[in-house]
Amino acid sequence: MKTFTPPPIRPGIHPRSGLGYRIDHGVRSSVPFLFVFFATLVLSAPLNLPGQVELMPAIIMATIFLWSVFVPALMPSLAVFVLGIWADILSFGPAGVMLLMMLIVHGVALSGRYTLARVNFFVLWLVFGVVMVGVTALQWVLCCALALHIVEFLPFVFETVLAFGSFPVLYVGFVWTYRFVVNNADRA
Amino acid sequence: MPVSIQFRQALGKLVLPALILVACGVILLGKADRGLIEKLRMNTADLLAPAYGLVAWPQEKLRWVSGNLQDIRNLEAENIRLRAENTSLRHWYDVAAALADENATLKANLHWIPDNAPTFVSGRVVRDTSGLYARAVLLSLNPDTAVRKGGIALDGAGLVGRVTEVGRRSARVLLITDSSSRLPVTLESSHAAAIMAGDNSALPRIIFYPQDNVPIEGERVVTNGEIESLPAGLPVGHVHYLRPGQPVVVPAADLDHVDMLRVFDYEDSVVPPDAPGRVPLPSGGGTMPLPTHSDQGLHG
């Protein structure tokens, strides 16, 4: 027989508990992780999109940057690490370079988040651009060092520009996801 | 375990630096032990190969339909061109038949030992793993077939690349345009030996050609048999000068859209006889000019 629990003193304040709620909450919280995971998977498939190779780091970096700045609880360092290993396995580049780039972007966003979360969108965009330039330069240096010869520079410039350009789109997607998917548990 | 809040905060701050250190460790590990990373990647690619094939299928159908539509538009012009080509080809057929006859007669007179027919495996390209650093494709293969590292991949028109990693159901083929690809080639008209070096662009460069016998624009480039796993005479492409003093090879194979590849196994096709004083080659990466090779007399 179901036991009777008295109604709470202030109804609506306490979150609903129970298995259904916890599953719902868990799925909503893992949306950023799952998004990056599947974006990496889909962009590694042979879609023959122009600039597909450069699009993958662009989308990954922008997404990690945004979630690390605004909701670091849903993009913890360990999740970034797992995603970095996943991206490295799927991308056939020098091992560990993507992983290091993602962790650096995450770290920069995390350390500056009290400032970055309050600034104007355009300033945030600019900051992301600067971070991207630095990280891609590091990637180029590492690739050259690991390949023991100078690697062509232009694809890396293209990667940076693509990341910079796709940032507003991902920002809109982030705001929408945060407002209507992640943070909407009570109205669902 | 009860832990004080301060301790937990300090621990939380240490996670990211620790992970960055681990990432540096992964980079070093990838450099020190390439085999481990490659095995991991090939296993993942093996798992995903059917899914990649599923993605590639509708694209191929779409390309086929659009190609058909274009063909229908150009039918008239195509017919005229084909008729002209057909007459010229008929002439060449007669020439080829006469030459084949003559060749057979000469070989019969010379007690010619025929080459072993190489075995080959065909596979569909499921994914272009070309990135910022490499030019390579992933080939989906039947698990029962034996493809070995060092196999030679050809499409209908010419040399495509060499197999560098082999998984259970897939193999990775490093294209001749990759920056780490170096192949010994022969230039057919000038009879010069040279090295074809990829540089991640669509046109691999020709280097180390003799300075008194420079490559001629438009001449055919074929492989020469200086390395054991690659026989002489496979078509590679033709010479083109980007600017004076910079000859490149225009590959005969369509490297932008590789669909189906045949992987030939030429390994051990010529086994040098055991002789006293012969130093056995180290396994893998052994190169040695073979004096008994069949085409030596034609190109050398």
Boltz contact constraints between the chains, C-beta under 6 A:
constraints:
  - contact:
      token1: [A, 45]
      token2: [B, 52]
      max_distance: 6.0
  - contact:
      token1: [A, 45]
      token2: [B, 55]
      max_distance: 6.0
  - contact:
      token1: [A, 46]
      token2: [B, 52]
      max_distance: 6.0
  - contact:
      token1: [A, 46]
      token2: [B, 55]
      max_distance: 6.0
  - contact:
      token1: [A, 46]
      token2: [B, 56]
      max_distance: 6.0
  - contact:
      token1: [A, 46]
      token2: [B, 127]
      max_distance: 6.0
  - contact:
      token1: [A, 53]
      token2: [B, 131]
      max_distance: 6.0
  - contact:
      token1: [A, 77]
      token2: [B, 15]
      max_distance: 6.0
  - contact:
      token1: [A, 77]
      token2: [B, 16]
      max_distance: 6.0
  - contact:
      token1: [A, 77]
      token2: [B, 19]
      max_distance: 6.0
  - contact:
      token1: [A, 81]
      token2: [B, 19]
      max_distance: 6.0
  - contact:
      token1: [A, 89]
      token2: [B, 40]
      max_distance: 6.0
  - contact:
      token1: [A, 89]
      token2: [B, 41]
      max_distance: 6.0
  - contact:
      token1: [A, 89]
      token2: [B, 44]
      max_distance: 6.0
  - contact:
      token1: [A, 92]
      token2: [B, 129]
      max_distance: 6.0
  - contact:
      token1: [A, 92]
      token2: [B, 131]
      max_distance: 6.0
  - contact:
      token1: [A, 93]
      token2: [B, 131]
      max_distance: 6.0
  - contact:
      token1: [A, 93]
      token2: [B, 133]
      max_distance: 6.0
  - contact:
      token1: [A, 95]
      token2: [B, 26]
      max_distance: 6.0
  - contact:
      token1: [A, 95]
      token2: [B, 30]
      max_distance: 6.0
  - contact:
      token1: [A, 95]
      token2: [B, 37]
      max_distance: 6.0
  - contact:
      token1: [A, 96]
      token2: [B, 23]
      max_distance: 6.0
  - contact:
      token1: [A, 96]
      token2: [B, 26]
      max_distance: 6.0
  - contact:
      token1: [A, 96]
      token2: [B, 27]
      max_distance: 6.0
  - contact:
      token1: [A, 96]
      token2: [B, 30]
      max_distance: 6.0
  - contact:
      token1: [A, 99]
      token2: [B, 23]
      max_distance: 6.0
  - contact:
      token1: [A, 99]
      token2: [B, 26]
      max_distance: 6.0
  - contact:
      token1: [A, 100]
      token2: [B, 23]
      max_distance: 6.0
  - contact:
      token1: [A, 103]
      token2: [B, 19]
      max_distance: 6.0
  - contact:
      token1: [A, 103]
      token2: [B, 20]
      max_distance: 6.0
  - contact:
      token1: [A, 103]
      token2: [B, 23]
      max_distance: 6.0
  - contact:
      token1: [A, 107]
      token2: [B, 16]
      max_distance: 6.0
  - contact:
      token1: [A, 143]
      token2: [B, 133]
      max_distance: 6.0
  - contact:
      token1: [A, 155]
      token2: [B, 132]
      max_distance: 6.0
